[in-house]
Amino acid sequence: MNTTTGMNENDEIVATGIIVPAAWDADGNPTAFVIATYEEKEYLIDMGSPEGLRLAGMSGRRVRLAGTAGGMGENRPILQVARLDEL
């Protein structure tokens, strides 16, 4: 168990919030995204899945994501997205 987040890898996560860029390349293009939840938590989106890649075009939109914890990245829990619902 991660003592910072209290989560284990592969724990199920359901998060509702806004998609926000979290990192940018030298040209100012977003390269990583988080979901900022209404509970003031942030989950780094794993961009390795089709649903994760779809989120790259959804910055600023309200969504509900479901998936599993995939470790830590940039001091945030990583969310491996299995389901995406735009709200």
mmCIF file of the C-alpha atoms, coordinates in Angstrom:
data_MODEL
# 
_entry.id   MODEL 
# 
loop_
_atom_site.group_PDB 
_atom_site.id 
_atom_site.type_symbol 
_atom_site.label_atom_id 
_atom_site.label_alt_id 
_atom_site.label_comp_id 
_atom_site.label_asym_id 
_atom_site.label_entity_id 
_atom_site.label_seq_id 
_atom_site.pdbx_PDB_ins_code 
_atom_site.Cartn_x 
_atom_site.Cartn_y 
_atom_site.Cartn_z 
_atom_site.occupancy 
_atom_site.B_iso_or_equiv 
_atom_site.pdbx_formal_charge 
_atom_site.auth_seq_id 
_atom_site.auth_comp_id 
_atom_site.auth_asym_id 
_atom_site.auth_atom_id 
_atom_site.pdbx_PDB_model_num 
ATOM 1  C CA . MET A 1 1  ? 0.000   0.000  0.000   1.00 0.00 ? 1  MET A CA 1 
ATOM 2  C CA . ASN A 1 2  ? 1.176   3.496  -0.824  1.00 0.00 ? 2  ASN A CA 1 
ATOM 3  C CA . THR A 1 3  ? 1.351   5.336  2.496   1.00 0.00 ? 3  THR A CA 1 
ATOM 4  C CA . THR A 1 4  ? 0.765   8.723  0.836   1.00 0.00 ? 4  THR A CA 1 
ATOM 5  C CA . THR A 1 5  ? -2.428  7.815  -1.024  1.00 0.00 ? 5  THR A CA 1 
ATOM 6  C CA . GLY A 1 6  ? -3.630  4.818  0.994   1.00 0.00 ? 6  GLY A CA 1 
ATOM 7  C CA . MET A 1 7  ? -4.152  2.934  -2.280  1.00 0.00 ? 7  MET A CA 1 
ATOM 8  C CA . ASN A 1 8  ? -2.782  -0.306 -3.652  1.00 0.00 ? 8  ASN A CA 1 
ATOM 9  C CA . GLU A 1 9  ? -1.937  -0.860 -7.301  1.00 0.00 ? 9  GLU A CA 1 
ATOM 10 C CA . ASN A 1 10 ? -4.990  -2.241 -9.111  1.00 0.00 ? 10 ASN A CA 1 
ATOM 11 C CA . ASP A 1 11 ? -7.440  -0.704 -6.604  1.00 0.00 ? 11 ASP A CA 1 
ATOM 12 C CA . GLU A 1 12 ? -10.617 0.364  -8.393  1.00 0.00 ? 12 GLU A CA 1 
ATOM 13 C CA . ILE A 1 13 ? -11.113 4.115  -8.740  1.00 0.00 ? 13 ILE A CA 1 
ATOM 14 C CA . VAL A 1 14 ? -14.146 6.118  -9.815  1.00 0.00 ? 14 VAL A CA 1 
ATOM 15 C CA . ALA A 1 15 ? -13.468 9.850  -10.080 1.00 0.00 ? 15 ALA A CA 1 
ATOM 16 C CA . THR A 1 16 ? -15.646 12.759 -11.183 1.00 0.00 ? 16 THR A CA 1 
ATOM 17 C CA . GLY A 1 17 ? -14.073 16.087 -12.034 1.00 0.00 ? 17 GLY A CA 1 
ATOM 18 C CA . ILE A 1 18 ? -12.441 18.286 -14.667 1.00 0.00 ? 18 ILE A CA 1 
ATOM 19 C CA . ILE A 1 19 ? -9.665  17.252 -17.080 1.00 0.00 ? 19 ILE A CA 1 
ATOM 20 C CA . VAL A 1 20 ? -6.685  19.592 -16.694 1.00 0.00 ? 20 VAL A CA 1 
ATOM 21 C CA . PRO A 1 21 ? -3.258  19.656 -18.408 1.00 0.00 ? 21 PRO A CA 1 
ATOM 22 C CA . ALA A 1 22 ? -0.447  18.714 -16.013 1.00 0.00 ? 22 ALA A CA 1 
ATOM 23 C CA . ALA A 1 23 ? 2.727   18.922 -18.157 1.00 0.00 ? 23 ALA A CA 1 
ATOM 24 C CA . TRP A 1 24 ? 3.731   20.660 -21.381 1.00 0.00 ? 24 TRP A CA 1 
ATOM 25 C CA . ASP A 1 25 ? 6.397   20.229 -24.076 1.00 0.00 ? 25 ASP A CA 1 
ATOM 26 C CA . ALA A 1 26 ? 8.827   22.973 -25.160 1.00 0.00 ? 26 ALA A CA 1 
ATOM 27 C CA . ASP A 1 27 ? 6.220   24.344 -27.590 1.00 0.00 ? 27 ASP A CA 1 
ATOM 28 C CA . GLY A 1 28 ? 3.539   24.653 -24.907 1.00 0.00 ? 28 GLY A CA 1 
ATOM 29 C CA . ASN A 1 29 ? 1.501   21.619 -25.993 1.00 0.00 ? 29 ASN A CA 1 
ATOM 30 C CA . PRO A 1 30 ? 0.034   19.514 -23.159 1.00 0.00 ? 30 PRO A CA 1 
ATOM 31 C CA . THR A 1 31 ? 1.745   16.146 -22.744 1.00 0.00 ? 31 THR A CA 1 
ATOM 32 C CA . ALA A 1 32 ? 0.059   14.879 -19.569 1.00 0.00 ? 32 ALA A CA 1 
ATOM 33 C CA . PHE A 1 33 ? -3.372  15.317 -18.004 1.00 0.00 ? 33 PHE A CA 1 
ATOM 34 C CA . VAL A 1 34 ? -4.985  14.891 -14.592 1.00 0.00 ? 34 VAL A CA 1 
ATOM 35 C CA . ILE A 1 35 ? -8.538  14.659 -13.419 1.00 0.00 ? 35 ILE A CA 1 
ATOM 36 C CA . ALA A 1 36 ? -9.033  17.249 -10.685 1.00 0.00 ? 36 ALA A CA 1 
ATOM 37 C CA . THR A 1 37 ? -11.887 15.913 -8.558  1.00 0.00 ? 37 THR A CA 1 
ATOM 38 C CA . TYR A 1 38 ? -14.445 17.761 -6.490  1.00 0.00 ? 38 TYR A CA 1 
ATOM 39 C CA . GLU A 1 39 ? -12.874 16.144 -3.403  1.00 0.00 ? 39 GLU A CA 1 
ATOM 40 C CA . GLU A 1 40 ? -9.648  18.072 -4.197  1.00 0.00 ? 40 GLU A CA 1 
ATOM 41 C CA . LYS A 1 41 ? -7.781  14.940 -5.345  1.00 0.00 ? 41 LYS A CA 1 
ATOM 42 C CA . GLU A 1 42 ? -5.794  14.663 -8.550  1.00 0.00 ? 42 GLU A CA 1 
ATOM 43 C CA . TYR A 1 43 ? -5.160  11.497 -10.549 1.00 0.00 ? 43 TYR A CA 1 
ATOM 44 C CA . LEU A 1 44 ? -2.582  11.451 -13.338 1.00 0.00 ? 44 LEU A CA 1 
ATOM 45 C CA . ILE A 1 45 ? -4.156  9.881  -16.429 1.00 0.00 ? 45 ILE A CA 1 
ATOM 46 C CA . ASP A 1 46 ? -2.351  6.882  -17.948 1.00 0.00 ? 46 ASP A CA 1 
ATOM 47 C CA . MET A 1 47 ? -2.230  7.860  -21.629 1.00 0.00 ? 47 MET A CA 1 
ATOM 48 C CA . GLY A 1 48 ? -1.497  4.264  -22.700 1.00 0.00 ? 48 GLY A CA 1 
ATOM 49 C CA . SER A 1 49 ? -5.132  3.274  -23.246 1.00 0.00 ? 49 SER A CA 1 
ATOM 50 C CA . PRO A 1 50 ? -7.617  4.393  -25.914 1.00 0.00 ? 50 PRO A CA 1 
ATOM 51 C CA . GLU A 1 51 ? -9.755  6.051  -23.227 1.00 0.00 ? 51 GLU A CA 1 
ATOM 52 C CA . GLY A 1 52 ? -6.709  7.810  -21.789 1.00 0.00 ? 52 GLY A CA 1 
ATOM 53 C CA . LEU A 1 53 ? -5.722  9.116  -25.234 1.00 0.00 ? 53 LEU A CA 1 
ATOM 54 C CA . ARG A 1 54 ? -9.276  10.328 -25.816 1.00 0.00 ? 54 ARG A CA 1 
ATOM 55 C CA . LEU A 1 55 ? -8.935  12.574 -22.757 1.00 0.00 ? 55 LEU A CA 1 
ATOM 56 C CA . ALA A 1 56 ? -6.170  14.572 -24.454 1.00 0.00 ? 56 ALA A CA 1 
ATOM 57 C CA . GLY A 1 57 ? -8.869  16.375 -26.439 1.00 0.00 ? 57 GLY A CA 1 
ATOM 58 C CA . MET A 1 58 ? -11.141 16.939 -23.449 1.00 0.00 ? 58 MET A CA 1 
ATOM 59 C CA . SER A 1 59 ? -9.257  19.544 -21.428 1.00 0.00 ? 59 SER A CA 1 
ATOM 60 C CA . GLY A 1 60 ? -11.647 21.620 -19.315 1.00 0.00 ? 60 GLY A CA 1 
ATOM 61 C CA . ARG A 1 61 ? -14.513 19.154 -19.642 1.00 0.00 ? 61 ARG A CA 1 
ATOM 62 C CA . ARG A 1 62 ? -16.403 17.522 -16.778 1.00 0.00 ? 62 ARG A CA 1 
ATOM 63 C CA . VAL A 1 63 ? -16.084 13.719 -16.796 1.00 0.00 ? 63 VAL A CA 1 
ATOM 64 C CA . ARG A 1 64 ? -16.539 10.586 -14.717 1.00 0.00 ? 64 ARG A CA 1 
ATOM 65 C CA . LEU A 1 65 ? -13.683 8.109  -15.043 1.00 0.00 ? 65 LEU A CA 1 
ATOM 66 C CA . ALA A 1 66 ? -13.494 4.534  -13.837 1.00 0.00 ? 66 ALA A CA 1 
ATOM 67 C CA . GLY A 1 67 ? -10.399 2.384  -13.813 1.00 0.00 ? 67 GLY A CA 1 
ATOM 68 C CA . THR A 1 68 ? -7.618  1.055  -11.633 1.00 0.00 ? 68 THR A CA 1 
ATOM 69 C CA . ALA A 1 69 ? -4.715  2.539  -9.714  1.00 0.00 ? 69 ALA A CA 1 
ATOM 70 C CA . GLY A 1 70 ? -1.440  2.090  -11.540 1.00 0.00 ? 70 GLY A CA 1 
ATOM 71 C CA . GLY A 1 71 ? 1.210   3.295  -9.122  1.00 0.00 ? 71 GLY A CA 1 
ATOM 72 C CA . MET A 1 72 ? 2.504   6.843  -8.738  1.00 0.00 ? 72 MET A CA 1 
ATOM 73 C CA . GLY A 1 73 ? 3.694   9.431  -11.258 1.00 0.00 ? 73 GLY A CA 1 
ATOM 74 C CA . GLU A 1 74 ? 4.769   13.027 -10.611 1.00 0.00 ? 74 GLU A CA 1 
ATOM 75 C CA . ASN A 1 75 ? 3.674   12.647 -6.966  1.00 0.00 ? 75 ASN A CA 1 
ATOM 76 C CA . ARG A 1 76 ? 0.123   11.714 -7.998  1.00 0.00 ? 76 ARG A CA 1 
ATOM 77 C CA . PRO A 1 77 ? -1.654  8.371  -8.204  1.00 0.00 ? 77 PRO A CA 1 
ATOM 78 C CA . ILE A 1 78 ? -1.915  7.137  -11.792 1.00 0.00 ? 78 ILE A CA 1 
ATOM 79 C CA . LEU A 1 79 ? -5.375  6.221  -13.082 1.00 0.00 ? 79 LEU A CA 1 
ATOM 80 C CA . GLN A 1 80 ? -5.542  3.564  -15.800 1.00 0.00 ? 80 GLN A CA 1 
ATOM 81 C CA . VAL A 1 81 ? -8.845  4.524  -17.419 1.00 0.00 ? 81 VAL A CA 1 
ATOM 82 C CA . ALA A 1 82 ? -11.242 1.726  -18.372 1.00 0.00 ? 82 ALA A CA 1 
ATOM 83 C CA . ARG A 1 83 ? -14.419 3.794  -18.765 1.00 0.00 ? 83 ARG A CA 1 
ATOM 84 C CA . LEU A 1 84 ? -15.010 7.450  -19.596 1.00 0.00 ? 84 LEU A CA 1 
ATOM 85 C CA . ASP A 1 85 ? -18.341 9.286  -19.363 1.00 0.00 ? 85 ASP A CA 1 
ATOM 86 C CA . GLU A 1 86 ? -18.594 12.936 -20.362 1.00 0.00 ? 86 GLU A CA 1 
ATOM 87 C CA . LEU A 1 87 ? -21.026 14.755 -18.076 1.00 0.00 ? 87 LEU A CA 1 
# 
